[in-house]
Amino acid sequence: MYHAILGNNHYGRRHLRDALDILARTRHKYPFDKIVSHKFPLDEINEVMAAQDQGHITRASLVP
């Protein structure tokens, strides 16, 4: 089975910096920790992708 990790390649460094700044400034106002439904170690990527394909996971975060 083939999987690809798609990143954010349509924006420049400034956009990422601005987005991180917004997240940092508003972290107490919005529940950003609830945006990610699951967190997994990177070495479980195949299991995560399979679970996502089956509709069991949405908005997962892979942590190195």
Sequence and secondary structure as in RCSB ss.txt:
>XXXX:A:sequence
MYHAILGNNHYGRRHLRDALDILARTRHKYPFDKIVSHKFPLDEINEVMAAQDQGHITRASLVP
>XXXX:A:secstr
         SS HHHHHHHHHHHHHTTTTS GGGT  EEEEGGGHHHHHHHHHTTS SSEEEE 
